[in-house]
């Protein structure tokens, strides 16, 4: 049998950008890697964009999606093209994939299982059928099958399960497979989290082993709508193995991963290995839709490699092109991609950063600089010129010192800026702080002092810095980076309208412990994207500090709060896992046996109090990226009452 070829397209979309998304889809279809494919698969909701939020309720959005679909269907009529869009049918809005062939919409397949955990809220917008459905709907003047079908092509049969369908405990593909499907397509909008790609691989490898078919996964890529980053990473799995995997976290508009296969090899594997389930699944009979060319034998696909080894056993050649990234490298590339997309989609000129000489602001500077390098490497050297941006002005830093800042932090800030080759400025704000304090002293009729007014005197320094850095960002036409991390967000260790100010908080999805380990990993030479820096070595020889108290008090973050590893452990157990306080304490005793029990108990009580009273701060923090297994962003991850018995 002639081999068949499938092209899986990972696409960087923008919500509501129908023209831009259409142009990217067309470019991918016309790309040389797709031109001889029998089938081209695109990600979920690629026409409208996945993150349209409540704009999904707009009838104009549905109409524009149909308009784009009608244009796509004529682009390459001899190929089967599968694309995603929202579709209003009867009284409900559905998340659908459209199957295009012969210049027509052959069928529309609605998603059965809606993602509604973590960062996903699909049930807010979409309806899903309770079981396999089969009916006809009218689009324009044409009646089109709507529901769940098998699609018969010249050499193989395929079916579609959309993203969450593939993660379900009772996958639709179980029913499809027993009805004779050779290929299961899984278009997704699966968000990035460090290590999540390994979970995806495991799920699809095991499914393909159980079902003895070819599983094709493709995904959105990039910071689509501001908070969630998608990672691409399309792959093909069969009989328990990854056969080929495409690039992850790519900075290009799309990436195509293609694979040629002989369906007979999977049929032979089914004959030997497929175990029919008992009791049988209670599924409806599935209809087959014929996509074979009328009166033609169909075009031949390229043969790229041999499937059979010398012993005649099924053995796919090693086509896996996975890029093995450590969690620290995943973090690096994901945040850089998020910053790149934020920059170009917001149509601003760069990033301005209040560089303090501490770990968080240094990390932000490193990531912006690395973003520039990766974007040029994966596109071309002139990518920023093409975007209308001046490369040397993409990052501007400002060190705002007071008498409470040590000389070492200014040295670190200046040294790092020089190593990165970015614009750097240093100013003193003591006069403005003193002026602000004097004005309020005259209002209150009292002299402020550190013993009685400690918190207010600390916060005014951070708040004086905010309008100055905003002014500089505005003059630059830049986005302002907020440098806070998740540990600080958890306990409210930030000054509202001070260091919390910004357009985006790229680090708020990870803990301070992780960031310090990330910097250490760079200094060990382990990060392929960032080389060791002398300034980072100086930084890591200092203790994290806000530098808001007089130098004689030797202020340190972990003295103000608790050791960061303990804070991170308490946060994960209490917030993410929802453990009881007594169980948390027992776990902490095992994790940190050198700490006194009364200290650990005090840390738990302190965290609970600070977390409860800080929700109002988290509600006001800038948008952040989802990077870890959980987050605290109330708009996308963790919802918690501002007022409750715990606040």
Helices and strands as residue ranges (DSSP letters): E 4-11, H 18-30, E 39-41, G 53-57, H 59-72, E 80-89, E 92-101, E 104-110, G 122-124, E 134-139, E 142-147, E 149-152, E 157-160, H 164-167, H 172-178, E 183-188, H 196-211, E 214-219, E 221-223, E 229-231, E 235-238, E 241-245, E 254-261, H 263-273, E 287-290, H 327-346, E 351-354, H 359-378, H 383-386, G 391-393, E 395-401, H 407-420, E 423-428, H 430-444, H 454-476, E 479-480, H 486-491, E 504-505, H 512-523, H 534-540, G 551-553, H 557-560, H 564-571, I 572-576, H 581-591, H 597-613, H 615-620, E 623-624
